Structure formats: C-alpha cells, structure tokens
Amino acid sequence: MIINLPVLKTASSLFNIVKLYIKDKRTQPLKLTDAASHLHISGRHLSRIFDLKSSVSYSEFVQNERIQGAATLLKITDLSIEDISEETGYKNIHYFTRVFTSAMGSSPGRFRTLYIDLKATTYTEGQVQKQLL
C-alpha cells in the first residue's frame, strides 16, 4: 500500500528557497505576496518565517540584497549607475541613489571611487603606497 503524504517544508527550507527566489528576481518587483504565492504559502506565513529566521523584515531583506548586488556591480563593472540601478530592481535612479546612500553611507558614485582608490592602495613595509593603475 502506497500512502502519499504531503511534503512538509520547514521554515528553514522555505527561507532558503525564498532567498534564492529574491536573488533570481531582484531586477523585478518583489512583493511579499508574489514570493509567498511562489512558495504556495500565505503572505502572513512568509512574514512569520522572516521574523523567525532573519533579523530583518522581508522588504528590508529585499532592499539589502539589492544594495549588496549594486555594491558588487559598482566594484567589478564599468556599468553606469543608471544601468546598475535597473539591474538591481530600481527603476528610478534618484530613489536608488537615496536608498544606496542611506544604506552604505555614501552615494553610488562616491562608493565606486572610494573602492577604486582603496583597491589601488597597498600596504608595504609599514607604509601605504599608491599603485599606478
């Protein structure tokens, strides 16, 4: 006799799945209800999972993922800030700049400049020396 039992997904596995979903869809709008629907659970249940498994809310998590993605793109590409804002799900560059500045403590352009300057600076025998790029 074969008994088909429903697959019970734990909060941990659902949390891991939604994190991947957010990473995959970060260029698109990411409403809590859409992510919950993707997991076949209610928005309230997904919200409780974030309360249980994360120190931030769903929307804060999405924002953090987008900002971290933008920081990475600023470091490793020559994409314009406008292109990076669109790549990370922000359709308005002014809003992206405001959110990025609030989260990272500097504007996207300044962040990129500081990173390039930091990358070009090395520590040698007790001295900081600027490398020629």
Secondary structure as UniProt FT lines:
FT   HELIX           11..24
FT   TURN            25..27
FT   HELIX           32..39
FT   HELIX           43..53
FT   HELIX           58..76
FT   HELIX           81..87
FT   TURN            88..89
FT   HELIX           93..104
FT   HELIX           108..119
FT   STRAND          121..124
FT   TURN            125..126
FT   STRAND          127..130
//
